[in-house]
């Protein structure tokens, strides 16, 4: 007896599991392709720091701040340039103080500690006088040297005097004793006025330089006596 034909459902039933497997495989393949195309980066886990605060701190942070007061207006600065102040002058070294004048001794004479005639003769302006001295007679040479010493010493002793001429025998004669010339009636001219003078002048043994000198300045000589005494008003 021929067997009865199988039902269509029974014939397809054995193929259902294979189709399901193929369908699942297809879905898995499509999913892998989608992941490769979109290259989705994995989600990175991030950490967040949290600071715990008290209720007072939270209230202080959330409380509205008072408005900042506007700055007070400042007075306008006048457009006036400051006065110019001259810089202090550089300090200059003080000039050496002049030596004090020699005191007057008990005999009424000034005895200076240093002689000045050699310094006067060393001045270039005294070239003619220096050249003339050797040609003079000994007594005249002594008189000239003592006159030069007198002018230098009077000027050094009292700066208000500017002697430019000395006459050893104006009021009285001179006396030469050895190396000492004494003039009791001499005169000198300063600022076109004549004054009485007396001095004692000691020279070196060769009569070429003064080694000691003493002098006394007298009163002004009246102008009406100048001509009689041979005292010129000018050179």
KOLDOLO-241706 format. One record per residue: z, x, y of N, C-alpha, C in turn. Coordinates in steps of 0.02 Angstrom, whole numbers, plus 32768, in hexadecimal, padded with zeros to 4 digits. Atoms other than C-alpha are relative to their C-alpha. Layout:
N
n.z; n.x; n.y; ca.z; ca.x; ca.y; c.z; c.x; c.y
Z; X; Y; Z; X; Y; Z; X; Y
...
//
This chain:
235
n.z; n.x; n.y; ca.z; ca.x; ca.y; c.z; c.x; c.y
8000; 802B; 7FC7; 8000; 8000; 8000; 8000; 802D; 803B
8005; 7FD4; 7FC5; 7FCA; 804B; 809C; 803C; 7FF7; 802C
7FC4; 8002; 7FD6; 8053; 807C; 8113; 7FF0; 7FDE; 8041
8009; 8025; 7FC0; 806D; 8017; 81AF; 7FF8; 8032; 8038
800B; 7FD1; 7FC7; 802D; 8067; 8251; 803E; 8008; 8029
7FC5; 7FF3; 7FD7; 80AD; 80C0; 82BE; 7FF6; 7FE2; 8045
8004; 801C; 7FBB; 80D9; 8074; 8366; 7FF1; 8038; 8030
8012; 7FCF; 7FCC; 8098; 80C7; 8405; 803D; 8021; 801B
7FC2; 7FE3; 7FE6; 814A; 80E1; 843E; 8019; 8034; 7FD0
7FE6; 7FCF; 802E; 8177; 8138; 83A2; 7FD8; 803F; 8000
802A; 7FC5; 7FFE; 80E0; 81AA; 83B0; 800F; 802D; 803B
7FF3; 7FD7; 7FC3; 810B; 81E3; 8462; 8048; 801A; 8003
7FB9; 7FEC; 7FF9; 81C3; 81F3; 8445; 800C; 804A; 7FF4
7FF1; 7FB9; 800A; 81BB; 82A0; 83FB; 7FEA; 802C; 803A
8017; 7FD4; 7FC8; 815F; 82E5; 8497; 8029; 7FFB; 803E
7FD8; 8008; 7FC2; 81DE; 82AB; 8518; 802B; 803C; 800F
7FD6; 7FC6; 7FEF; 8253; 833D; 850A; 7FD7; 803A; 801B
8029; 7FC8; 7FE7; 81C7; 83BB; 8525; 7FE9; 7FF4; 8047
8015; 8010; 7FBB; 8188; 8362; 85C1; 8039; 8009; 8031
7FC6; 7FF9; 7FD2; 8236; 835D; 860A; 800E; 804A; 800E
7FF3; 7FB8; 7FF6; 8248; 8417; 85EF; 7FCE; 801D; 8030
8034; 7FE6; 7FD2; 81A1; 843A; 8642; 800B; 7FEA; 8047
7FF4; 801A; 7FBD; 81CD; 83CB; 86D4; 803A; 8025; 8022
7FC7; 7FDA; 7FE4; 8273; 8424; 86EC; 7FED; 8046; 8013
8016; 7FBC; 7FF1; 821F; 84CC; 86E4; 7FD6; 8002; 803F
802A; 8003; 7FC3; 81A1; 8497; 8769; 802B; 7FFA; 803F
7FD3; 8009; 7FC5; 822A; 845D; 87DD; 8024; 8041; 800F
7FDD; 7FC0; 7FF5; 8287; 8501; 87C6; 7FD3; 8033; 8020
8030; 7FCF; 7FE3; 81EA; 8565; 87ED; 7FF3; 7FF1; 8049
800B; 8013; 7FBA; 81C8; 8502; 888A; 803C; 8011; 802C
7FC4; 7FF0; 7FD9; 827B; 851C; 88C4; 8004; 804B; 800F
7FFE; 7FB7; 7FF4; 826E; 85D8; 88AC; 7FCD; 8015; 8033
8034; 7FF0; 7FCE; 81CC; 85DC; 890E; 8017; 7FEE; 8046
7FE8; 8015; 7FBD; 821B; 857C; 899F; 8034; 8030; 801B
7FCC; 7FD1; 7FEA; 82AF; 85F2; 89A6; 7FE1; 8041; 8018
8020; 7FC2; 7FEC; 823A; 868A; 89AE; 7FDA; 7FF8; 8040
8028; 8009; 7FC4; 81CD; 863D; 8A36; 802C; 7FFD; 803E
7FD6; 8009; 7FC4; 825B; 860D; 8AAD; 8033; 8038; 8009
7FD3; 7FC6; 7FFB; 82C6; 86A7; 8A89; 8040; 7FED; 8024
7FC3; 8019; 7FE0; 8366; 864B; 8AB5; 8037; 8034; 7FF7
7FCA; 7FCE; 8002; 83EF; 86C7; 8AE2; 8040; 7FE0; 7FE9
7FC1; 801D; 8018; 8493; 86AF; 8A8D; 8030; 7FF6; 803A
7FCF; 800F; 7FCB; 851E; 8666; 8AFA; 8037; 8034; 7FFE
7FCC; 7FCC; 7FFB; 8592; 86ED; 8B38; 8041; 7FE1; 8017
7FBE; 801A; 7FEF; 8648; 86C6; 8B40; 801C; 8026; 803C
7FE4; 7FE1; 7FC3; 8697; 86E8; 8BED; 8049; 7FEF; 8005
7FB8; 800A; 7FF7; 874C; 86FF; 8C19; 800E; 7FF2; 8049
7FED; 8013; 7FBB; 879E; 86B7; 8CB7; 804A; 8010; 8009
7FBB; 7FEE; 7FF2; 883B; 8700; 8D03; 8021; 7FC6; 8026
7FDB; 8037; 7FE2; 88BB; 867F; 8D36; 8042; 801A; 8019
7FC0; 7FEA; 7FE2; 894C; 86A2; 8DAE; 802D; 7FC4; 8009
7FD0; 8037; 7FFD; 89E2; 8632; 8D9D; 8025; 8004; 8043
7FDD; 8003; 7FC0; 8A31; 85FB; 8E43; 8034; 7FCA; 7FFE
7FCD; 8033; 7FFA; 8ACC; 859B; 8E6F; 7FE8; 7FC9; 802E
8013; 8038; 7FD5; 8AC5; 84F5; 8ECA; 8004; 8013; 804A
7FFA; 7FEA; 7FBA; 8B01; 8549; 8F6C; 7FC4; 802A; 8014
803A; 7FD6; 7FF0; 8A75; 85CB; 8F63; 7FC1; 7FD6; 8006
803B; 802B; 7FFC; 89F3; 8545; 8F41; 7FFF; 7FD7; 8040
7FFC; 8027; 7FC3; 8A32; 84DD; 8FD3; 7FF0; 802B; 803D
800E; 7FD3; 7FC7; 8A2B; 8574; 9047; 7FB6; 800F; 8005
8048; 7FF1; 7FFE; 8977; 8597; 9014; 7FD8; 7FC4; 8016
8027; 803B; 7FF0; 893E; 84E3; 9029; 8012; 7FE2; 8043
7FEB; 801C; 7FC0; 899D; 84C0; 90CB; 7FCE; 8015; 8036
8030; 7FEE; 7FCB; 8923; 84BA; 9162; 8020; 8031; 8032
7FE8; 7FCD; 7FD2; 8933; 8550; 91D5; 7FFD; 7FE7; 8048
8001; 8015; 7FBA; 8961; 8534; 928D; 7FC6; 8022; 8024
8039; 7FE2; 7FDB; 88D2; 8553; 9308; 8014; 803F; 8025
7FF3; 7FC1; 7FDD; 88C6; 8603; 9350; 7FFB; 7FF5; 804B
8003; 800B; 7FB7; 88F2; 8600; 940B; 7FCA; 802C; 801E
8035; 7FDA; 7FDD; 8866; 8636; 947F; 8020; 8038; 8029
7FE4; 7FC8; 7FDA; 8881; 86E1; 94D2; 8005; 7FEE; 804A
7FF6; 800D; 7FB9; 88C7; 86DA; 9582; 7FCB; 8023; 8029
8034; 7FE0; 7FD7; 8847; 86FC; 9608; 801B; 803D; 8025
7FEC; 7FC2; 7FDE; 8850; 87AB; 9651; 7FE1; 8002; 8044
8018; 7FFB; 7FBB; 883E; 87D3; 9708; 7FC2; 802D; 8001
803C; 7FD5; 7FFC; 8792; 8819; 9732; 800F; 8044; 801E
7FF7; 7FBB; 7FE8; 878D; 88D5; 974B; 7FD1; 800D; 803A
802D; 7FF4; 7FC7; 874B; 88FF; 97F9; 7FD4; 803C; 7FF2
8031; 7FCB; 800A; 86B0; 896A; 97F6; 8007; 8034; 8037
7FF2; 7FCC; 7FCE; 86FC; 89F8; 985B; 800A; 8041; 7FDB
7FFA; 7FBF; 8020; 86E6; 8AAC; 982A; 8042; 8021; 8014
7FC1; 7FDE; 7FEF; 8788; 8B11; 9820; 7FF3; 8038; 8032
800A; 7FCB; 7FCE; 87A4; 8B8D; 98AD; 7FF6; 8043; 7FDE
800D; 7FBE; 801B; 8762; 8C39; 988D; 803A; 802E; 8011
7FC9; 7FD1; 7FF7; 87E9; 8CB9; 9876; 7FE6; 8046; 7FF3
8018; 7FBC; 8008; 87BC; 8D6D; 9891; 802A; 8024; 7FCD
7FD9; 7FDB; 8032; 87ED; 8DDC; 97FF; 802A; 8034; 8022
7FD6; 7FCD; 7FE1; 887B; 8E52; 9823; 7FDD; 8043; 8003
801F; 7FBF; 7FF7; 8844; 8EF8; 9866; 801C; 8031; 7FCE
7FE5; 7FCF; 8030; 8851; 8F85; 97E8; 8033; 802E; 8021
7FCC; 7FD6; 7FE5; 88E9; 8FEB; 97FC; 7FE5; 8047; 800C
8015; 7FBD; 7FEE; 88C9; 908D; 9855; 803C; 802E; 7FFF
7FC7; 7FD2; 8002; 8934; 9125; 983B; 8019; 800D; 8047
7FE1; 7FF4; 7FBF; 89AD; 913E; 98CA; 7FF4; 8048; 8016
800A; 7FBD; 7FE5; 8989; 91D1; 993B; 8043; 8025; 8000
7FC1; 7FDB; 7FFF; 8A09; 925B; 992E; 8020; 7FFD; 8044
7FDC; 8004; 7FC1; 8A8E; 924A; 99B1; 7FFF; 8043; 8024
8000; 7FC0; 7FDC; 8A84; 92CB; 9A3B; 8044; 8021; 7FFC
7FC1; 7FDB; 8003; 8B06; 9353; 9A35; 8029; 7FF1; 803F
7FD6; 800F; 7FC5; 8B9A; 932D; 9AA8; 7FFE; 803B; 8030
8002; 7FC9; 7FCF; 8B9B; 9390; 9B4A; 803B; 802F; 7FF7
7FCB; 7FCF; 8005; 8BFF; 942F; 9B4B; 8036; 7FF1; 8033
7FCA; 800F; 7FD0; 8CAA; 9416; 9B9A; 8006; 8036; 8035
7FF3; 7FD1; 7FC9; 8CDB; 9466; 9C3E; 8041; 8026; 7FF0
7FC6; 7FD7; 8011; 8D53; 94F6; 9C20; 8032; 8001; 803B
7FCD; 7FFD; 7FCD; 8DF0; 951C; 9C83; 7FE8; 8023; 803F
801B; 7FDE; 7FC5; 8D8D; 958D; 9CF7; 7FCD; 7FD7; 8026
8030; 802B; 7FDE; 8D21; 94F9; 9D2A; 7FB8; 800B; 7FEB
8043; 7FF0; 8017; 8C8C; 953D; 9CCB; 7FF1; 7FDE; 7FBD
8017; 801A; 8041; 8C28; 94F3; 9C3C; 7FE9; 803B; 7FD6
8012; 7FCA; 802D; 8C19; 956A; 9BA7; 7FDA; 7FE3; 7FC4
8027; 801D; 8038; 8B8C; 952B; 9B36; 8003; 802D; 7FC3
7FFA; 7FD8; 803E; 8B95; 9561; 9A7F; 7FC0; 8022; 7FEA
8040; 7FE3; 8016; 8ADC; 958C; 9A6C; 7FD5; 8010; 803D
802C; 7FEB; 7FCA; 8A5B; 95E3; 9AD7; 7FBC; 7FE0; 7FF8
803D; 8027; 8001; 89B8; 958E; 9B06; 7FC3; 8024; 801D
8039; 7FE0; 7FDE; 894C; 960B; 9B66; 7FCA; 8016; 7FCF
8032; 7FEA; 8031; 88F7; 964D; 9AC9; 7FD6; 7FC5; 7FE8
8026; 803B; 8014; 88C6; 959D; 9A98; 7FCF; 7FEC; 8038
802C; 8010; 7FC8; 887F; 9580; 9B46; 7FC4; 802F; 8000
8037; 7FCF; 7FFF; 8819; 9620; 9B3C; 7FD1; 7FF7; 7FC5
802A; 800B; 803B; 87D9; 95F0; 9A8F; 7FD0; 7FC5; 800A
802C; 8038; 7FF2; 8789; 9554; 9AD8; 7FBD; 801A; 8019
8042; 7FE9; 7FE9; 86CC; 9569; 9AF0; 7FF7; 7FFC; 804C
8006; 8006; 7FB8; 86E0; 9531; 9BA4; 801F; 803A; 8025
7FE0; 7FC6; 7FE1; 8748; 95CD; 9BC6; 7FDA; 8040; 7FF0
8026; 7FC5; 8014; 86BD; 9642; 9B8E; 7FFA; 8032; 803A
8008; 7FD2; 7FC7; 86A1; 9689; 9C3E; 8041; 8022; 8012
7FBF; 7FE2; 7FF0; 875A; 96A4; 9C5F; 8013; 8035; 7FCC
7FF0; 7FD0; 8034; 876F; 96FB; 9BB7; 7FD6; 8040; 8008
802B; 7FC5; 7FF7; 86DC; 976F; 9BDC; 8014; 8027; 803F
7FEE; 7FDF; 7FC2; 8721; 9796; 9C8A; 8041; 8028; 7FFB
7FBE; 7FE0; 8003; 87D1; 97C8; 9C57; 7FFE; 804B; 7FF4
7FFF; 7FB7; 800A; 87AA; 9877; 9C12; 7FE8; 8028; 803D
8019; 7FDC; 7FC6; 8754; 98A5; 9CB6; 8030; 8001; 803B
7FCF; 8004; 7FC9; 87ED; 987D; 9D21; 8031; 803A; 7FFC
7FCA; 7FCF; 7FFE; 8871; 98F9; 9D57; 803C; 7FE3; 7FDB
7FC7; 8018; 8027; 8913; 98EE; 9CF0; 802A; 7FCB; 8023
7FD7; 8032; 7FDE; 8976; 9891; 9D76; 7FDB; 7FBE; 800A
8027; 803E; 7FF9; 88E9; 9815; 9D94; 7FF8; 7FDD; 7FBC
8006; 801F; 8042; 88D4; 97FA; 9CD9; 8041; 7FDD; 7FEE
7FBF; 8020; 800D; 898F; 97D6; 9CC9; 8005; 7FBE; 8027
7FFC; 803C; 7FD7; 8984; 975A; 9D58; 7FD4; 7FC8; 7FE5
802D; 8033; 801C; 88EF; 9700; 9D0B; 801C; 7FE2; 7FBF
7FE4; 8019; 803F; 8940; 96F4; 9C5F; 803C; 7FD3; 800D
7FC5; 8028; 7FF1; 89E3; 96B3; 9CA9; 7FEC; 7FBE; 8023
8017; 803E; 7FE1; 8982; 9634; 9D13; 7FE5; 7FCF; 7FCC
8018; 802B; 8036; 892A; 95F2; 9C78; 803A; 7FE3; 7FD8
7FC5; 8019; 8025; 89D1; 95E6; 9C1E; 8024; 7FCA; 8028
7FDE; 8031; 7FD6; 8A1D; 9589; 9CB1; 7FDC; 7FBC; 7FFE
8025; 8040; 8001; 8992; 9505; 9CB3; 8009; 7FDC; 7FBD
7FF8; 801F; 8041; 899E; 94E8; 9BF8; 8046; 7FE4; 7FF5
7FBB; 8016; 800B; 8A5C; 94DB; 9BF7; 8012; 7FC4; 802C
7FF1; 8039; 7FD4; 8A66; 9466; 9C8D; 7FE0; 7FC0; 7FE5
8022; 803B; 801C; 89E5; 93F0; 9C40; 8022; 7FE8; 7FC1
7FDF; 8013; 803F; 8A3E; 93F3; 9B98; 8046; 7FE3; 800D
7FBC; 8017; 7FF0; 8AE8; 93D6; 9BE8; 8000; 7FBB; 8021
8003; 8040; 7FDC; 8AB6; 9345; 9C5A; 7FB7; 7FEB; 8004
8046; 8013; 8005; 8A15; 92EA; 9C31; 7FE5; 7FE1; 8040
8018; 801A; 7FC1; 8A0D; 929B; 9CDD; 7FE1; 8036; 802C
801E; 7FC8; 7FDC; 89DF; 9348; 9D1E; 7FBF; 8016; 7FDE
803E; 7FE4; 8018; 892E; 938A; 9D0C; 7FEF; 803E; 8029
800B; 7FC4; 7FD7; 8937; 943A; 9D54; 7FBC; 801F; 7FF3
8041; 7FDF; 8007; 8890; 948C; 9D76; 7FFC; 8042; 8026
7FFF; 7FC0; 7FDD; 88C5; 9520; 9DE0; 8048; 8015; 800D
7FBE; 7FE4; 7FF4; 895C; 9593; 9DF3; 7FF8; 803D; 802E
7FFE; 7FC5; 7FD3; 8981; 960E; 9E80; 8046; 801D; 7FFB
7FBE; 7FE3; 800D; 8A0E; 9684; 9E53; 8024; 8016; 803F
7FE1; 7FE5; 7FC3; 8A2E; 96C0; 9F07; 7FF6; 7FD1; 803C
800C; 802F; 7FC9; 8A17; 9620; 9F6F; 8038; 8001; 8033
7FC7; 8005; 7FD3; 8AC6; 961A; 9FBA; 8028; 8041; 8004
7FDC; 7FC0; 8000; 8B09; 96C7; 9F8D; 7FDB; 8030; 7FD3
8021; 7FCD; 8028; 8AD1; 9769; 9F3E; 8019; 7FFF; 7FB8
7FEE; 7FFB; 8047; 8AD8; 978D; 9E83; 8020; 8043; 7FF3
7FDF; 7FC2; 8014; 8B39; 9815; 9E28; 7FF0; 800D; 7FB7
8010; 7FEB; 8044; 8AFC; 9870; 9D8D; 802F; 8038; 7FED
7FD1; 7FCF; 8019; 8B85; 98CC; 9D30; 7FF4; 800B; 7FB7
8010; 7FF2; 8046; 8B47; 991D; 9C91; 7FCC; 7FCD; 7FE8
802E; 8032; 801C; 8AFB; 988E; 9C2F; 8011; 7FB9; 8019
7FEB; 8042; 7FE8; 8B4C; 9800; 9C93; 7FE8; 7FF7; 8047
8017; 8012; 7FBE; 8AF8; 97AE; 9D27; 802B; 7FC6; 8019
7FD6; 8034; 7FE3; 8B6D; 9749; 9D97; 7FDF; 7FE7; 803F
801F; 801F; 7FC5; 8B26; 96CF; 9E16; 8030; 7FCA; 8018
7FD0; 802F; 7FE4; 8BA8; 9677; 9E82; 7FDF; 7FCF; 8031
8021; 802B; 7FCF; 8B2B; 962A; 9EFD; 7FB9; 7FEE; 7FEB
8043; 8013; 8017; 8A97; 95F3; 9E93; 7FF3; 7FB6; 8011
8014; 8046; 7FF5; 8A39; 954E; 9EA2; 7FC9; 7FED; 7FCF
8036; 8017; 802C; 89C8; 94E5; 9E36; 7FE3; 7FBF; 801D
8022; 803B; 7FE7; 894A; 945C; 9E5D; 7FF5; 7FCF; 7FC6
800A; 8035; 8031; 8943; 93B5; 9DFE; 7FE9; 7FC2; 8025
801B; 803C; 7FE1; 88D9; 931E; 9E2D; 7FFA; 8008; 804C
800D; 7FF0; 7FBA; 88AE; 9370; 9ED3; 803F; 8000; 802B
7FC1; 7FF6; 7FDB; 8964; 938A; 9F02; 8020; 8041; 7FE8
7FE0; 7FC0; 8010; 89C6; 942C; 9F08; 804B; 7FF6; 7FF9
7FB9; 8003; 800E; 8A75; 9444; 9EC1; 801C; 8047; 7FFD
7FDF; 7FBF; 8005; 8AF1; 94D2; 9ECD; 800E; 8011; 7FB7
7FF7; 7FE8; 8045; 8B0C; 953B; 9E30; 8021; 8044; 8001
7FE7; 7FBD; 800D; 8B72; 95CD; 9DF5; 8000; 800B; 7FB4
8004; 7FF2; 8048; 8B62; 9624; 9D4D; 8010; 804A; 7FF3
7FF6; 7FBD; 8019; 8B8D; 96BE; 9CE8; 7FD5; 8006; 7FC1
8033; 7FFA; 8035; 8B01; 96FB; 9C74; 8006; 8045; 7FE0
7FFA; 7FC2; 8026; 8B18; 977E; 9BEC; 7FC2; 800A; 7FD6
803E; 7FF1; 8025; 8A80; 97D5; 9B9F; 800D; 8032; 7FC9
7FFE; 7FCF; 8036; 8A5F; 983E; 9B06; 7FF8; 8047; 801E
8005; 7FBC; 7FE5; 8A64; 98FD; 9B19; 7FBA; 8012; 8018
8044; 7FEF; 7FE9; 89A6; 9905; 9B2A; 7FE8; 7FD2; 8038
800E; 802D; 7FC9; 89AD; 987C; 9BB0; 7FC3; 7FD3; 7FF3
8039; 802A; 8011; 892E; 9811; 9B52; 8013; 7FB9; 7FEB
7FEB; 8044; 8012; 8996; 9779; 9B23; 8047; 7FF4; 8018
7FBE; 8015; 7FE9; 8A2F; 9718; 9B5E; 802D; 7FF6; 7FC3
7FD1; 8008; 8038; 8AC7; 9722; 9AEC; 803C; 7FD4; 8012
7FC9; 802C; 7FEB; 8B48; 96C0; 9B53; 7FF0; 7FE6; 8046
800F; 801E; 7FBF; 8B42; 964B; 9BE7; 8037; 7FCE; 8011
7FD0; 8030; 7FE6; 8BBD; 95E8; 9C52; 7FE8; 7FEA; 8045
801A; 8018; 7FC0; 8B94; 957B; 9CE8; 802B; 7FC7; 801B
7FDF; 8037; 7FDE; 8BD6; 94FD; 9D66; 7FCE; 7FE3; 8031
802D; 8023; 7FD3; 8B6C; 947B; 9DC0; 8027; 7FE9; 803E
7FDF; 8012; 7FC2; 8B9A; 9464; 9E77; 7FE4; 7FC0; 801F
8015; 803C; 7FDB; 8B78; 93E0; 9EFA; 7FB7; 8007; 8015
8044; 7FFC; 7FE5; 8ACC; 93B2; 9F3C; 7FFF; 8027; 8043
8008; 7FDA; 7FC3; 8A8F; 9426; 9FC5; 7FDC; 7FD4; 8033
8021; 802A; 7FCE; 8A66; 93C7; A067; 7FB8; 8016; 800D
8048; 7FF2; 7FF8; 89AD; 93BA; A087; 7FF3; 802A; 803F
800D; 7FDA; 7FC3; 89BB; 9402; A137; 8010; 804A; 7FF9
7FF2; 7FB9; 800C; 89F5; 94A7; A0EB; 7FCC; 8021; 7FD3
802E; 7FE5; 8030; 8966; 94BC; A071; 7FD4; 8037; 801F
8030; 7FCF; 7FE3; 88F0; 9516; A0E7; 8024; 8041; 8011
7FDB; 7FC3; 7FEE; 8975; 9590; A125; 8013; 8028; 7FC3
7FED; 7FDE; 803E; 89A7; 95B8; A072; 7FC3; 8015; 7FD7
803C; 7FEF; 8026; 88F3; 95CC; A039; 7FF7; 7FD8; 7FC1
8004; 802C; 803A; 88FA; 9537; 9FC4; 7FC7; 7FD0; 800C
8039; 802D; 7FF5; 8850; 94E4; 9FBB; 800A; 7FBC; 7FDF
7FFA; 8044; 801C; 8843; 9429; 9F9E; 7FD4; 7FF8; 7FC3
802E; 8003; 8039; 87AF; 9442; 9F27; 7FEE; 8048; 7FEE
8015; 7FBC; 8016; 8764; 94D3; 9EC7; 7FD2; 801E; 8034
//
